[in-house]
Amino acid sequence: MIIDHLVLIVDDDPHIREIVRFSLQTAGFRTVEAANGREALARFAELHPDLIVLDILMPEMDGIEVCTSIRRHASTPIVFLSSRDEETDRVLGLELGGDDYVTKPFSPRELVARVKAVLRRASGATEATAAADDVQHAAEYGLLRLDQDRFQAYWGDREVVLTVTEFGILRTLIGFPGKVFTRDELMSGAYAFDNIVTDRTIDSHVRRVRKKFAEVGGSPIETVHGVGYRLGPCR
């Protein structure tokens, strides 16, 4: 079993870190740990991990602050790990740039599955579908351009930094301009482990995509009320 992805585990509870470390290493991942937010940022800058498992409630600097700091300059996948299960907390974590959210107490097997799913999205190695095949030939529409190889998005000549999940949503939409996608269809296109995703999760990611593009004068996604979303004219 060769995976060779480095995962940064951030939690102030050494027992939780031990459980996560053992589960990920058993699945073939390399791991590094941090016991608080400040240490996490230092490890991130030093080692450039492929994914971060990030606790929310921590001393010194909490997970929300860590995520916000990282998202200023990097799209490294983040899976939140928290004892807080309020819907507002989930939505906040996702809208700040998290790719998934696991609640304590958690199943180590489920956590590993979610980590693998997020990394599959990051590498573009999701299960082959007809839509995904078509998308490879439809990376430009109006002012919107997606670089599939580098996971980069542009509005005109201005780059818009997206998380892998946000990129997956746009990649799904751009494959069929004008088609109205239900939330379930967007889940299937953007997520490799879609049975754990809720409608509110998709809505949170869409709001974040819209906010990022609005900052460069773009508006790529339209809402079709009662149905879902579609790609706009991108003019």
Buried (B, 14 or more C-beta within 10 A) or exposed (E): EEBEBBBBBBBBBEEBBEBBBEBBEEBEBBBBBBBBBBBBBEBBEEEEBBBBBBBBBBEEBBBBBBBEBBBEEBBBBBBBBBBBEEEEBBBBBBBBBBBBBBBBEBEBEEBBBBBBBBBBBBEBEBEEEEBBEEBEEBBEBBBBBBEEEEBBBBBEEEEBBBBBBBBBBBBBBBBBBEBBBBBEBBBBBBBBBBEBBBEEBBBBBBBBBBEBBEEBEBBBBBBEEEEBBBBBEBE
